[in-house]
Structures are given as structure tokens and as C-alpha cells.
């Protein structure tokens, strides 16, 4: 067999194995030269996972979601999104009041090892039981988990409880990244137990949970993928940028061009708008008034 196609013990080809190691080391030396390889793999994995989930977060936001360390409970990265917007430490949750929300929680565990360890979904299972599900942090949670993780979980619970009257959509995805292309059946079975446990605590039909191994070759593919960063808005007329000191734009656009700008495949690009822009809140009193005016001018 050609040596390039030979498989390593982690299930990756020799070429893919070498490629991933080269990517990791070159990126670490360029962006985080003071970080140890194990620590850098956490942020690298988080970057690729968020690409996979189609979130376009910047490096500071990704680094801000890292929790790994003592008391992390198997959670290296914790990223909470509401209507596709990343919830930050200083986000005012109240701006989402009286809206029908889509809440997405991305949890990442990155193992800089050549295998998918069964202990990872086991820790996810414990995390759901003792940290994510309880309405308030229990005494055992305060012992088992770090303050940083508990604070993020509290923010998640506050947002979820705020949204409950409007029947929110909830999605929690547990991502497990490793330097391997082989995932043992026991690991997958443990992952299924995590999702089943989640459904016990969050039984609504609109609540979903998944356990997602991210294999080494997929990390290579995701790394090569570049997130969309520019959009074009056609405008026949606009005011000089200097009119507002370069901080704002005023322009004239056609309804059709504006619709194409704010949507993709007839779905609103939620990430374009600030949290208090309630384009999706059809039940809000203010939006009902707008709708009635448009239908009966």
C-alpha cells in the first residue's frame, strides 16, 4: 500500500495526521506562541466547531467562551446564542423579553489526544445532571464546578426562564473534538445517554440535543473553510460618510435589494441585527401594530 494512504493508529491517514499536526503547530506559533499545545487545541477546536455550527464569532469572543481548567466539568468551551447572536458576559438578557426566542448552546470538549475517550460523554452526562438542569446551583455543583462555569450556566438559565412564556426553541449541542478519525461504539452510546438525559430535563418538543464527535480529518476541512465576512447592499443614493463622522450610514435602497441583503434563502440573517431589533417577534404588541398599518394603510 502506498505509504501516504497508510492508516495511523488513530484511524487517520499518515498524510492527514501530519497535515493536522502541521496546522496546529503553525497556527499556535503564529497566534498563541505562549500557549501550550494542549491549551491551544481548545481554542482551535472551538473555532472549527463554531464554523461547523455556522456561527461567525471573532477570536476575542471565542477565547472569552473558554472555561477549561480545574472544575470545568468536561466543558472547555461554552457558547450561548440567542437568535444567532452570541450572549456575552455583559449582555442585558432583558432585551429579549416578550419575544419568541431560538436559544442555542454550543458546548465544546477538546482532547489533544489520538483517541475519543469514553470519559468525555460521561462528564457531559454528569454536567447535565448536576449543573445544566437544576434551576439553581446546588451545593454539589458549587463543589464540582468552577465559578466561571456556574456563572455561564446561570446566564443560560436566566435566558431560558425569561423565554419560557413564549415557548422558545432550545438546542444544546455537545461537541467532542480529538485527533482521531475513529469513534468507538461505546463512546457513541455514552453520547446517546447524554442526549436522552437532556430530554428528561427539557422535554418540550422544541428542545433538541446532540452529541457530535468532530474527527481529525473534519478539523482539517473546517480549518480550510473561511466564514462569510462581507455582504453587498445596492444603493443608488447615499449621504457622504463624513456627515456622521464615519460612525453611521444613511442610504436609499429598493425594497427588493434590502430584502436580499437581510435574508439568505428567504431566512432572516439574524446576526446582522442588534438584540433589541425584534424582526422575528410577531407576537410583540409593537410589531402587531406595524403589521396592521401595512395591511390597512
N, C-alpha and C positions, 0 to 999 in steps of 0.2 A: 504494500500500500504506500502511496505517496506520503512522505513524512509530513507535508503541510496539512494533509487531511487526517492525520492520526489523532485519536482522541486521548485527552488527558484524563486523569482520574476523576476530575470534576465534570466530565461529560462534554467539555468544550473542545473544539479542535485546537491543535497546537498553535495554529495561526491566530485564532480568535483569542486564545488565552494570552498570547504575547501582545496582541493588539490592545486588549483591555488593560493590561498592566502598564503598557507604554502610555496610554491615555491618562490613566490615573496619576502616574508619577509626573508626567509633563504638566498636567493641569495643576497638580498640587504645588509644584515648584514655581509655577507662574503666578498662581492666585493666592495660595496659602502656604508659603515656604516654611513658616514656623510651626505648622500643624503636623502632627504625627500622621502616618498613612491611615491608621485606623480611624482617627478623628476626621480626616479629610474625606474618607469614604462616606461618612454620614451625610455631609453636605452635598457631595457628588450624587449620591443615591437620591436624596431629596429633590435635587434639581431635575433628575431624569423622571422621577415619579410624577412630579407636578406637570412636566411636559406630557407625560402619558395621560394624565387626567385633564389635559388641555387648560391648565391654569398658567397664566403668563406673569409669574411673580419675579420681582427683581432680586439680585443677590442679597441685599440687606434684609428683605422680607423673608427670604429662605433661611438665612442664618438666624434671624430672630425666632424662627419656629423650632430651632434645635433645642433639645432638652437632655440629650444623652449624658449619662453620668450616674453617680450614686442616686438610687431611688427613682430611676427613670421608668421602672416597671416594664422594661422591654419596649419603651417608646423613645426613639431617637428624635423623631420629628413629629410635631403636632400642628396641623394647619386647618383652621376653621374658616369656612367660606359661607357667606350668606348672599344669595342671588348672584353668585360668581364673584363676589368681592371679598377679598381677604380681610378677616376681622383681626385688627391689631390690638396691642395691649391697651391703647388709649381710645379705642373705638367706643363711641357712645351707643350702646345697644338700644337705647330708647328711640333712636331714629327709625327703627324697624317696627315700631308699634303699629297695630291695626293694619298689617299687611299680610298677604299670603306669601309665605317665605319658602324658599328652597335652601335648606341647610345641608352643607356638605362638609364632612370631617375626613381629612386625609391623615392617616397615622402611618409613620414610616419606621421600620426597624432595619438597619443596615449592618450586615455582618461581613466584615472584611476577611472572609474565610472561603475556602473552596468547597463548601457544602451548605445545604439548607438544614439547619438544626431544628430538631423537634421542639426544643425548649422555647423557641420564639413564639409559635402559636399558643403554647401552654401559658406563657406570660401574658399574651394578648387576652386569653380566656380569663385569667385572674384579674387583669386590668378592667375588663368589662364588669366582672362581678363586684369588685371592691372599690372601684374608682369612678368609672364612667356612669354606671347605672344608678347608684344611690343619689337621692335628691340633694343630700348634704354630705360633706366629707365625714366619714365615720372615724372613730378612734383608730381602727386598724389601718385605714387609708392614710391617716396622718403619720402612722409609724412606717408604713411600707413605701410611701411615695414622697418624692421631693416636693417642696413648697412650690417650685416653678411649675411642675406638672399639675398640682392641685389647683393652682390659680387658673391655668388654661382650661381645665375641666369645669371649674366654677363658671367661667365665662360661657362655655358651651351650654351648661345647664340653664344659665340665665337667659340666653338667647332662645333656647328650645322652649322653656316655660313661657316666655313672652309670646312666642309664636303659636302655642297650643290652641288658643281660642279660634284661630283662623285655619286650623288643620294644615300644618306645614308638611312639606315633603322633606324627609330626612334620609341622608345617605352617609354611611360610615364605611370607609374602605381601609382595610389593614394591608399595607404593602410590606413585603418581606424581600429585601434585596440581598444577594450574595454572589460570590464569584464562582458560579456553577451553572451548568445547564441541566442538571439532574435534580429533580424534586421527588423525594421518596413518598410512597403512598401514605405512610404513617404521618408525614408532615401535612399532606393534603387533608387527611382525615381529621387531624387536630384543627386545621383551619376551618373545616366544616362545623366542628363543635363550637368554634368561636362565633360563627355566623348564627348558629342555632341559639346560642346563649343570648346573643344580642336581640334576636326576635322575641325571646321570652320577656325581656325588659321593655322593648319598644315594639309592641305587637301590631301597630297600625299598618294597614295595607300599604300606606305611602312611605313606610320605613324600609330601607334596604341596607344590607350589609354584605361585604365581600372580603375574602382573604385572597390576596393576589401576590404570588411569588413573582419577582422580577429577576429573570435569569441573566447570566453574564452576557450572552450574545444580544439580548434585548437592551442591556445598558449601552452597548456599543452603538446599536441602531438609534436609540433615543439621544445619545450624545451628539450624533451627526445631524439630528433634526433641529432646525432653527425655528423658534416660535415667531409667529407673525408680529411685526412691530410697527408697521405703517399702514395707514388707510388713506385713500384719496377721496376728498369731497369736492365735487364740481361746483364752482361758484362763479356766476357771470359778473358779480359785483361784490366788492368788499371795501371796507374802510381801511385806511392806512394803519398798519400795526402800531406806529408811534402814537396814534391818537390815544391809546390806552396804556402807554408806557410799556408796551410789549407783553402785557400780562393777560390780555383778553382779545377776542376776535369778534367782529360783527360782520356778517355777510348775508347776501341774498342767495337763496338756493331754491330749486324747484322741489315740490313735494316728493316727486319720484326719486330725484337724486338723494334727497335727505333720507328717504326710506331705505334706499340701497346702502347708504352709509351706516345707518344704525342697526341694520339687520344682516344676518347671514343665513341663507336657506330659509327665509321667512321667519327666523327666530331672532329676537332682540339680542344685540350684543350687550349683555348686562354690564360687562366690565367697563364700558365707556362712561357710565353714569355714576355720580356720587350716590351714596346710600339713601339719601333723602329724596331722590328722584323716583317717584312712585309710578313709573310707567306700567308696571305689572299689577298694581293694586287696584283691580277693577271694582273691588268692594268698598274702597275708600269713598267717603261722602263727597270729597272734593272732585275726585275723578268721575263719579256718577254725574255730578253737575256739568262737567265738561262734555261728557258723552251726550247728555240730554240737549245741551246747547247745539252740538254739532248735528244732531238728528232733527232738531227743531229750531233752526236759526231765526 
